[in-house]
Amino acid sequence: MSRRGGMETTLVVLILAMISAVVLGIFVYNYIHEARGKEAEKICQLSIYKSAQLKALGKEVLLQTSPLECDRTELTIAKADVVENGNINQQKASGILAEAMRECWQTVGEGKTDPFTAWNNKGQSYCLVCNTIKFDPALKKFMQDSKTGIKSPVPYLVQTNMPGMVKTYWQYLYNSEPRFDQSALTSIAANRVQEDSLILLSMYKPESHSTIATIIGGAVGILVGGPVGAAVLVYDVGSAFASCPECNGVGGIALVPPGMDLTQTLKVNVQGAQADVPVCSIMVN
């Protein structure tokens, strides 16, 4: 082999090694980023369980020194994840949001455990943020140039079964059947999810024991507050915590846009009595 041929072979090997290193680096970064997110979810889940156990053991005094360890995490949606053939694949985008909401609900106890055990002030709504939604620069530019966006995931939640299950995302999140007709779903789908929207858990603790609560003046899942055209999912206040009688709370997972006044109140019937329930009066993280 000539000296020049040997140099070319060496150069090719070096280039391949550099490409492999870059690919490996990206893989390692993504793996570590995902692992950290899963670790944060597990820490939050365990801290909620610990608080519930302390209360069950009659150790309420220790709850004040055992705060929830639930950090807010970012859910970044990339252009590569959702754009196909020059269009946003709304099914894929909704699937990403639906899975994030499912993971949030699983982390906070699936409505079977009171995630706010350490806070027992009645007549308050407690909120815990799971994710802040972000878009990568490429997706933001694509949305701006194409004047398109990611639509509300509500129709997907209502119509799509969770992987390997005969239960829809909506049934899992809210422990109830959806109350939408097709025209309502079509209208809701026109709303767009904005960057910096929050996936959060909200729980209202009535001053008296309650088993039934409904939003007055509209179907569950109505759009309220926030910027015009923003996707806002209001939880099914009546059933999400039905499997946790000791919770004595109503609420659920909500998707709210940036700029929404979380202190605003909803008209809610609690055991036949009307109450003005704040979306969030106390934010715990």
SEVEX-388610 format. One record per residue (C-alpha): residue number from 1; residue in one letter; x, y, z. Coordinates in steps of 0.1 Angstrom, whole numbers. Layout:
<pts>
+-----+------+-------+-------+-------+
!  nr ! rest !    xx !    yy !    zz !
+-----+------+-------+-------+-------+
! NUM !    A !     X !     Y !     Z !
...
+-----+------+-------+-------+-------+
</pts>
This chain:
<pts>
+-----+------+-------+-------+-------+
!  nr ! rest !    xx !    yy !    zz !
+-----+------+-------+-------+-------+
!   1 !    M !     0 !     0 !     0 !
!   2 !    S !    13 !    35 !    -9 !
!   3 !    R !    20 !    61 !    17 !
!   4 !    R !    -9 !    82 !     3 !
!   5 !    G !   -32 !    52 !     4 !
!   6 !    G !   -23 !    46 !    40 !
!   7 !    M !   -30 !    82 !    49 !
!   8 !    E !   -64 !    81 !    33 !
!   9 !    T !   -73 !    49 !    52 !
!  10 !    T !   -62 !    65 !    84 !
!  11 !    L !   -82 !    96 !    77 !
!  12 !    V !  -113 !    75 !    70 !
!  13 !    V !  -108 !    56 !   102 !
!  14 !    L !  -104 !    89 !   121 !
!  15 !    I !  -136 !   103 !   105 !
!  16 !    L !  -156 !    72 !   113 !
!  17 !    A !  -143 !    73 !   149 !
!  18 !    M !  -153 !   109 !   153 !
!  19 !    I !  -188 !   102 !   139 !
!  20 !    S !  -191 !    72 !   163 !
!  21 !    A !  -180 !    94 !   192 !
!  22 !    V !  -206 !   120 !   183 !
!  23 !    V !  -234 !    95 !   180 !
!  24 !    L !  -224 !    78 !   212 !
!  25 !    G !  -222 !   111 !   230 !
!  26 !    I !  -257 !   120 !   218 !
!  27 !    F !  -270 !    86 !   230 !
!  28 !    V !  -253 !    89 !   264 !
!  29 !    Y !  -267 !   125 !   269 !
!  30 !    N !  -302 !   114 !   260 !
!  31 !    Y !  -299 !    83 !   283 !
!  32 !    I !  -286 !   104 !   312 !
!  33 !    H !  -313 !   131 !   307 !
!  34 !    E !  -340 !   104 !   306 !
!  35 !    A !  -326 !    86 !   336 !
!  36 !    R !  -325 !   118 !   356 !
!  37 !    G !  -361 !   125 !   347 !
!  38 !    K !  -371 !    90 !   358 !
!  39 !    E !  -351 !    93 !   390 !
!  40 !    A !  -369 !   126 !   398 !
!  41 !    E !  -403 !   108 !   393 !
!  42 !    K !  -393 !    79 !   416 !
!  43 !    I !  -380 !   103 !   443 !
!  44 !    C !  -413 !   122 !   442 !
!  45 !    Q !  -433 !    90 !   443 !
!  46 !    L !  -415 !    77 !   473 !
!  47 !    S !  -418 !   110 !   492 !
!  48 !    I !  -456 !   110 !   487 !
!  49 !    Y !  -457 !    74 !   499 !
!  50 !    K !  -436 !    82 !   529 !
!  51 !    S !  -459 !   111 !   539 !
!  52 !    A !  -489 !    89 !   536 !
!  53 !    Q !  -473 !    62 !   558 !
!  54 !    L !  -464 !    88 !   584 !
!  55 !    K !  -500 !    99 !   586 !
!  56 !    A !  -513 !    63 !   587 !
!  57 !    L !  -490 !    57 !   617 !
!  58 !    G !  -503 !    88 !   635 !
!  59 !    K !  -470 !   106 !   630 !
!  60 !    E !  -485 !   139 !   618 !
!  61 !    V !  -459 !   159 !   637 !
!  62 !    L !  -432 !   144 !   615 !
!  63 !    L !  -450 !   155 !   583 !
!  64 !    Q !  -440 !   191 !   588 !
!  65 !    T !  -404 !   181 !   586 !
!  66 !    S !  -409 !   157 !   557 !
!  67 !    P !  -418 !   179 !   527 !
!  68 !    L !  -425 !   165 !   493 !
!  69 !    E !  -394 !   160 !   471 !
!  70 !    C !  -411 !   166 !   438 !
!  71 !    D !  -390 !   187 !   414 !
!  72 !    R !  -405 !   203 !   383 !
!  73 !    T !  -391 !   187 !   352 !
!  74 !    E !  -391 !   199 !   316 !
!  75 !    L !  -408 !   180 !   288 !
!  76 !    T !  -391 !   190 !   256 !
!  77 !    I !  -409 !   182 !   223 !
!  78 !    A !  -385 !   182 !   194 !
!  79 !    K !  -393 !   188 !   157 !
!  80 !    A !  -378 !   154 !   149 !
!  81 !    D !  -404 !   138 !   173 !
!  82 !    V !  -435 !   152 !   157 !
!  83 !    V !  -429 !   166 !   122 !
!  84 !    E !  -434 !   142 !    93 !
!  85 !    N !  -436 !   151 !    56 !
!  86 !    G !  -437 !   188 !    63 !
!  87 !    N !  -466 !   186 !    88 !
!  88 !    I !  -470 !   181 !   125 !
!  89 !    N !  -482 !   145 !   132 !
!  90 !    Q !  -508 !   155 !   158 !
!  91 !    Q !  -513 !   118 !   169 !
!  92 !    K !  -476 !   116 !   178 !
!  93 !    A !  -477 !   150 !   196 !
!  94 !    S !  -508 !   141 !   216 !
!  95 !    G !  -492 !   107 !   224 !
!  96 !    I !  -462 !   125 !   240 !
!  97 !    L !  -484 !   147 !   261 !
!  98 !    A !  -508 !   119 !   270 !
!  99 !    E !  -478 !    98 !   282 !
! 100 !    A !  -465 !   127 !   303 !
! 101 !    M !  -499 !   131 !   319 !
! 102 !    R !  -500 !    94 !   326 !
! 103 !    E !  -466 !    94 !   342 !
! 104 !    C !  -475 !   124 !   363 !
! 105 !    W !  -507 !   107 !   376 !
! 106 !    Q !  -488 !    75 !   383 !
! 107 !    T !  -461 !    95 !   402 !
! 108 !    V !  -486 !   112 !   424 !
! 109 !    G !  -504 !    79 !   434 !
! 110 !    E !  -531 !    74 !   407 !
! 111 !    G !  -558 !    89 !   429 !
! 112 !    K !  -553 !    61 !   455 !
! 113 !    T !  -531 !    81 !   478 !
! 114 !    D !  -533 !   117 !   491 !
! 115 !    P !  -503 !   134 !   476 !
! 116 !    F !  -509 !   164 !   499 !
! 117 !    T !  -510 !   145 !   532 !
! 118 !    A !  -488 !   171 !   549 !
! 119 !    W !  -512 !   199 !   540 !
! 120 !    N !  -546 !   196 !   555 !
! 121 !    N !  -560 !   231 !   554 !
! 122 !    K !  -596 !   227 !   544 !
! 123 !    G !  -611 !   249 !   516 !
! 124 !    Q !  -578 !   250 !   498 !
! 125 !    S !  -566 !   238 !   464 !
! 126 !    Y !  -531 !   223 !   464 !
! 127 !    C !  -511 !   221 !   432 !
! 128 !    L !  -480 !   201 !   422 !
! 129 !    V !  -463 !   207 !   389 !
! 130 !    C !  -450 !   177 !   371 !
! 131 !    N !  -438 !   191 !   338 !
! 132 !    T !  -432 !   224 !   320 !
! 133 !    I !  -436 !   219 !   283 !
! 134 !    K !  -409 !   231 !   260 !
! 135 !    F !  -403 !   230 !   223 !
! 136 !    D !  -369 !   227 !   208 !
! 137 !    P !  -356 !   256 !   186 !
! 138 !    A !  -362 !   237 !   153 !
! 139 !    L !  -399 !   230 !   163 !
! 140 !    K !  -404 !   266 !   173 !
! 141 !    K !  -391 !   278 !   140 !
! 142 !    F !  -412 !   253 !   121 !
! 143 !    M !  -443 !   264 !   139 !
! 144 !    Q !  -436 !   300 !   133 !
! 145 !    D !  -428 !   295 !    96 !
! 146 !    S !  -458 !   272 !    89 !
! 147 !    K !  -482 !   290 !   113 !
! 148 !    T !  -492 !   257 !   128 !
! 149 !    G !  -490 !   242 !   163 !
! 150 !    I !  -497 !   212 !   185 !
! 151 !    K !  -534 !   208 !   191 !
! 152 !    S !  -551 !   200 !   224 !
! 153 !    P !  -546 !   163 !   234 !
! 154 !    V !  -581 !   160 !   248 !
! 155 !    P !  -595 !   141 !   218 !
! 156 !    Y !  -566 !   117 !   220 !
! 157 !    L !  -571 !   112 !   257 !
! 158 !    V !  -607 !   104 !   251 !
! 159 !    Q !  -604 !    81 !   221 !
! 160 !    T !  -571 !    63 !   227 !
! 161 !    N !  -564 !    32 !   248 !
! 162 !    M !  -533 !    31 !   269 !
! 163 !    P !  -506 !     7 !   256 !
! 164 !    G !  -516 !   -29 !   263 !
! 165 !    M !  -549 !   -19 !   280 !
! 166 !    V !  -586 !   -16 !   272 !
! 167 !    K !  -588 !    16 !   292 !
! 168 !    T !  -584 !    50 !   276 !
! 169 !    Y !  -561 !    77 !   289 !
! 170 !    W !  -591 !    97 !   300 !
! 171 !    Q !  -606 !    68 !   319 !
! 172 !    Y !  -572 !    62 !   336 !
! 173 !    L !  -566 !    98 !   345 !
! 174 !    Y !  -601 !   107 !   357 !
! 175 !    N !  -617 !    74 !   367 !
! 176 !    S !  -648 !    83 !   347 !
! 177 !    E !  -662 !    83 !   312 !
! 178 !    P !  -658 !   115 !   291 !
! 179 !    R !  -688 !   138 !   286 !
! 180 !    F !  -681 !   151 !   251 !
! 181 !    D !  -699 !   148 !   219 !
! 182 !    Q !  -680 !   148 !   186 !
! 183 !    S !  -687 !   185 !   179 !
! 184 !    A !  -672 !   194 !   213 !
! 185 !    L !  -641 !   173 !   207 !
! 186 !    T !  -637 !   190 !   173 !
! 187 !    S !  -639 !   224 !   189 !
! 188 !    I !  -615 !   215 !   217 !
! 189 !    A !  -590 !   201 !   191 !
! 190 !    A !  -587 !   236 !   175 !
! 191 !    N !  -569 !   249 !   206 !
! 192 !    R !  -531 !   248 !   206 !
! 193 !    V !  -507 !   238 !   233 !
! 194 !    Q !  -483 !   266 !   241 !
! 195 !    E !  -447 !   264 !   252 !
! 196 !    D !  -443 !   268 !   290 !
! 197 !    S !  -477 !   251 !   296 !
! 198 !    L !  -478 !   231 !   328 !
! 199 !    I !  -489 !   196 !   335 !
! 200 !    L !  -500 !   197 !   371 !
! 201 !    L !  -520 !   180 !   397 !
! 202 !    S !  -547 !   200 !   415 !
! 203 !    M !  -566 !   188 !   445 !
! 204 !    Y !  -593 !   208 !   464 !
! 205 !    K !  -599 !   198 !   500 !
! 206 !    P !  -635 !   208 !   509 !
! 207 !    E !  -642 !   220 !   544 !
! 208 !    S !  -667 !   192 !   549 !
! 209 !    H !  -664 !   155 !   538 !
! 210 !    S !  -675 !   152 !   502 !
! 211 !    T !  -680 !   123 !   478 !
! 212 !    I !  -695 !   141 !   448 !
! 213 !    A !  -685 !   172 !   430 !
! 214 !    T !  -693 !   186 !   396 !
! 215 !    I !  -683 !   217 !   376 !
! 216 !    I !  -714 !   240 !   373 !
! 217 !    G !  -724 !   252 !   339 !
! 218 !    G !  -705 !   229 !   316 !
! 219 !    A !  -691 !   195 !   308 !
! 220 !    V !  -659 !   183 !   324 !
! 221 !    G !  -629 !   191 !   303 !
! 222 !    I !  -642 !   226 !   294 !
! 223 !    L !  -617 !   252 !   283 !
! 224 !    V !  -613 !   281 !   308 !
! 225 !    G !  -589 !   309 !   313 !
! 226 !    G !  -556 !   315 !   297 !
! 227 !    P !  -547 !   332 !   264 !
! 228 !    V !  -573 !   330 !   236 !
! 229 !    G !  -570 !   298 !   217 !
! 230 !    A !  -548 !   281 !   243 !
! 231 !    A !  -554 !   245 !   252 !
! 232 !    V !  -566 !   241 !   288 !
! 233 !    L !  -578 !   209 !   302 !
! 234 !    V !  -598 !   212 !   334 !
! 235 !    Y !  -598 !   180 !   354 !
! 236 !    D !  -629 !   159 !   362 !
! 237 !    V !  -634 !   171 !   397 !
! 238 !    G !  -658 !   143 !   407 !
! 239 !    S !  -641 !   110 !   402 !
! 240 !    A !  -603 !   111 !   400 !
! 241 !    F !  -599 !   105 !   438 !
! 242 !    A !  -629 !    83 !   442 !
! 243 !    S !  -606 !    54 !   451 !
! 244 !    C !  -592 !    73 !   480 !
! 245 !    P !  -619 !    81 !   505 !
! 246 !    E !  -594 !    93 !   531 !
! 247 !    C !  -582 !   119 !   506 !
! 248 !    N !  -615 !   138 !   509 !
! 249 !    G !  -604 !   158 !   479 !
! 250 !    V !  -616 !   165 !   443 !
! 251 !    G !  -594 !   174 !   414 !
! 252 !    G !  -570 !   157 !   390 !
! 253 !    I !  -544 !   163 !   363 !
! 254 !    A !  -547 !   195 !   344 !
! 255 !    L !  -529 !   210 !   314 !
! 256 !    V !  -528 !   248 !   317 !
! 257 !    P !  -512 !   274 !   295 !
! 258 !    P !  -486 !   300 !   305 !
! 259 !    G !  -501 !   332 !   319 !
! 260 !    M !  -532 !   315 !   333 !
! 261 !    D !  -543 !   329 !   366 !
! 262 !    L !  -541 !   298 !   388 !
! 263 !    T !  -559 !   316 !   416 !
! 264 !    Q !  -591 !   320 !   396 !
! 265 !    T !  -620 !   301 !   409 !
! 266 !    L !  -644 !   276 !   393 !
! 267 !    K !  -680 !   272 !   403 !
! 268 !    V !  -683 !   237 !   418 !
! 269 !    N !  -711 !   217 !   434 !
! 270 !    V !  -699 !   198 !   465 !
! 271 !    Q !  -726 !   176 !   479 !
! 272 !    G !  -753 !   199 !   465 !
! 273 !    A !  -737 !   231 !   479 !
! 274 !    Q !  -721 !   256 !   456 !
! 275 !    A !  -685 !   266 !   462 !
! 276 !    D !  -659 !   288 !   445 !
! 277 !    V !  -630 !   265 !   442 !
! 278 !    P !  -596 !   280 !   433 !
! 279 !    V !  -576 !   261 !   407 !
! 280 !    C !  -545 !   265 !   428 !
! 281 !    S !  -544 !   284 !   461 !
! 282 !    I !  -512 !   267 !   473 !
! 283 !    M !  -483 !   255 !   451 !
! 284 !    V !  -462 !   229 !   468 !
! 285 !    N !  -433 !   229 !   444 !
+-----+------+-------+-------+-------+
</pts>
